[in-house]
Amino acid sequence: MSNNEIFDKLVLAAQNFCDWAENEPTDTENEARIGLQNMSLLYAALLGLAGLDLPDEEDFDSEKRIPIDQWRNVYDRFDSLPITSYIDVINPLQNDDELIRTDLQEELADIYQDVAEGLELYKSGLKNDGLWHWRLTFEYHWGRRLLSVMNTLHAYFEDKANWEVFSSSTK
């Protein structure tokens, strides 16, 4: 796969994730399904970017910030998911067994913010800046958080929901 194909795949995954986050929710089970699918594709697309030598940033001072009211709308929108919080481990590689209760809506809204800011940079013509933004925020901020949310939604389907909802999925 060429770099451009990897970039296109990432942009599509980021756009789909942001569209899901910004649109009106459907029913609870479909929200969990659509979210899990979009998050899985986004994670896979970012892994494709991880080992690439990226071009230099175009503008080291470039920044696109998502307004707080937009973040809040996305946060509120994630109330449609069947789970509002979950137990997480701060670092699964340490044996300190420190567990924390994590707000699922806040995690997803923060992930949305980083993904949407990278998408804004990319779409505004600062493609390299967008790619770097995604890569760095994924590696150091939200990559593991995304996996924790995905693990939680997977557990929801494993314990309480109907996996058959995936066979009728369209997005």
C-alpha positions in Angstrom: 0.0 0.0 0.0 1.4 3.4 -1.0 1.7 6.3 1.5 -1.1 8.1 -0.3 -3.4 5.1 0.1 -2.5 4.9 3.8 -3.3 8.7 4.2 -6.6 8.3 2.3 -7.6 5.4 4.5 -6.8 7.4 7.6 -8.7 10.5 6.4 -11.7 8.4 5.6 -11.6 6.7 9.0 -11.2 10.0 10.8 -14.0 11.5 8.8 -16.3 8.6 9.6 -15.5 8.7 13.3 -16.1 12.5 13.4 -19.4 12.2 11.5 -20.6 9.5 13.9 -19.6 11.8 16.9 -21.3 14.9 15.4 -24.5 13.3 14.2 -27.7 12.5 16.1 -27.6 9.1 17.9 -29.6 6.1 16.9 -30.7 3.5 19.4 -28.3 2.4 22.1 -27.3 -0.9 20.6 -26.7 0.5 17.2 -24.7 3.4 18.7 -22.4 0.8 20.4 -22.0 -1.1 17.1 -21.4 1.9 14.9 -18.9 3.3 17.5 -17.0 0.1 17.8 -16.8 -0.3 14.1 -15.6 3.3 13.5 -13.1 3.1 16.4 -11.7 -0.2 15.1 -11.2 1.3 11.6 -9.6 4.5 13.0 -7.2 2.5 15.2 -6.2 0.3 12.3 -5.7 3.3 10.0 -3.4 5.0 12.6 -1.3 1.9 13.0 -0.6 2.2 9.2 0.8 5.7 9.8 3.0 4.7 12.8 6.0 3.3 10.9 6.1 5.8 8.1 8.6 8.6 7.6 6.4 11.6 7.4 7.2 14.7 5.5 8.2 17.7 7.6 5.4 19.8 9.0 4.5 22.8 6.9 3.8 25.3 9.7 5.1 24.5 13.1 2.7 27.0 14.6 -0.4 25.5 12.9 -3.2 24.7 15.2 -6.9 24.0 14.8 -8.8 24.0 18.1 -12.2 22.5 18.5 -14.4 25.0 20.3 -15.5 23.9 23.8 -19.2 24.1 22.9 -18.5 21.6 20.1 -16.6 19.3 22.5 -19.5 19.6 24.9 -22.1 18.7 22.2 -20.1 15.6 21.4 -19.7 14.7 25.0 -23.5 15.0 25.6 -24.1 13.0 22.4 -22.2 10.1 23.8 -24.7 9.8 26.5 -26.6 7.6 24.0 -24.1 4.8 24.5 -25.1 2.0 26.8 -22.2 2.5 29.2 -21.2 5.8 30.9 -18.1 4.7 32.8 -15.7 1.7 33.1 -12.8 0.5 35.2 -9.4 1.0 33.6 -5.8 0.3 34.6 -3.4 3.2 34.4 -0.6 1.1 33.0 -1.2 -2.5 32.3 2.6 -3.2 32.3 3.0 -2.1 35.9 2.1 -4.4 38.8 0.7 -1.7 41.0 -2.9 -2.7 40.3 -4.1 0.8 40.3 -7.6 0.9 38.9 -9.5 4.0 38.0 -13.1 4.6 37.1 -13.1 6.4 33.7 -15.8 8.5 32.1 -16.5 7.0 28.7 -18.1 10.1 27.4 -15.1 12.2 28.3 -12.7 9.8 26.8 -14.6 9.7 23.5 -15.0 13.5 23.4 -11.3 14.0 24.0 -10.5 11.4 21.3 -12.9 13.2 19.0 -11.2 16.5 19.7 -7.8 15.2 18.7 -9.1 13.4 15.6 -11.2 16.4 14.5 -8.3 18.9 15.0 -6.1 16.7 12.8 -8.8 16.5 10.2 -9.2 20.3 10.2 -5.5 20.7 9.6 -5.5 18.1 6.8 -8.5 19.6 5.1 -7.2 23.2 5.4 -4.3 22.2 3.2 -1.8 21.6 6.0 -1.8 17.8 5.2 1.6 17.1 6.8 0.6 19.0 10.0 -2.6 17.0 10.2 -0.7 13.7 9.8 1.8 14.7 12.5 -1.0 15.8 14.8 -2.8 12.5 14.4 0.4 10.5 14.9 1.7 12.3 18.0 -1.7 12.6 19.7 -2.4 8.9 18.9 0.9 7.7 20.3 1.0 9.9 23.4 -2.6 10.7 24.2 -5.5 8.7 22.9 -4.4 5.5 21.3 -4.5 3.5 24.5 -7.7 5.3 25.6 -9.4 4.3 22.3 -8.5 0.7 23.0 -9.9 0.9 26.5 -13.2 2.2 25.1 -13.2 -0.5 22.4 -12.6 -3.1 25.1 -15.5 -1.8 27.1 -17.9 -1.9 24.2 -16.7 -5.3 23.3 -17.5 -6.4 26.8 -20.9 -4.9 26.5 -21.6 -7.0 23.4 -20.1 -10.1 25.0 -22.2 -9.7 28.2 -25.4 -7.9 27.4 -26.1 -7.3 23.7 -26.8 -9.2 20.6 -23.9 -9.7 18.3 -26.3 -10.2 15.4 -26.7 -6.4 15.2 -23.3 -6.5 13.3 -24.8 -8.7 10.5 -27.2 -6.0 9.6 -24.7 -3.1 9.7 -24.4 -0.7 6.8 -21.7 1.6 8.1 
